[in-house]
Amino acid sequence: MKRTTILALIGFTLSFGFPAQAQDPEATPLPTVNHSTLFTVGKAFLSDSYLSPLTYDGVSISQLHDRIKASPYLGGKLLMQQQFQIQTAVTKNPTASASEYYGEIRYHLTGFYPLLRTDHLTLMGGGGAALSLGGIYNVRNSNNPGSLKTAVNLQLSAMALYRWNDLTFRWQLSSPFAGMFFSPEYGHSYYEIFTLGNNRGTVHFGSFHNQLALRNYFTIDIPIRNITLRTGYLGDFYRTDVNQLVTRIITHQFVIGMAFESLHFGGKMVRNNPSILSSYYR
């Protein structure tokens, strides 16, 4: 009888002990989101035969927000990257007698899948979409002072991550292969296009025969106590050749900013999880 009582107590204890371990909220790690807010400064080269046969060059500055998060797709291996950039440039012609101003808003959504993963190196490939809206303004021109630059593209991308000691190196390349972009015909004024409605032949299918672009993005993450400094290089090349009009926009920029990791969740997950202390839902 005594032995039976002891066995019953052991079984009762184990039946409550094991479920408690299985429901431990810390047993399943939550994937983090990698953010960075970066400021860039460098050189810009503008060449648009619709506005001028000359190449203008000057200073380019921009702000870039970069966000990378693991998705539930493909067994949780697919990484989703979002990039939002606001860029401006002030340039002058070779004799510094005239100026051109450039501005653009750009958004990229890209998925990356790991192709090779070792202890220190990760190689990923993927693709996504890129949207851009901007333009060039030439202060010397009176009839046609501006040139609209807008495009929607599908692109291919590759990324390499290398970890050495506490440093993380990232090299990323992106290039569009198909899309649509805007360009007027030769001698076609924007007054005709937007006021008179004569917009025929202004939207073009873009691919390697008339649109070439490449983004070269290199960063180094440097942890310093409780912060992570991200610095590197951002280079963009964009060229279109359609309707006897050639546009080239080239920028080389130094990148610096902060990178950080965060957890994104809401609803009952944040209210009912004892391992999460919310500053708002108390």
Secondary structure by P-SEA (a helix, b strand, c coil): caaaaaaaaaaaaaaaaaaaaaaccccbbbbbbbbbbbbbbbbbbbbbcccccbbbbbbbbbbbbbbbbbcccccccbbbbbbbbbbbbbbbcccccbbbbbbbbbbbbbbbbbccccccbbbbbbcbbbbbbcbbbbccccccccccccccccccbbbbbbbcccbbbbbbbbbbccbbbbbbccccccccccccccccccccccccccbbbbbbbbbbbbbcccbbbbbbbbbbbbbbbcccbbbbbbbbbbbbbbbbbbbbcccccccccccccccccc
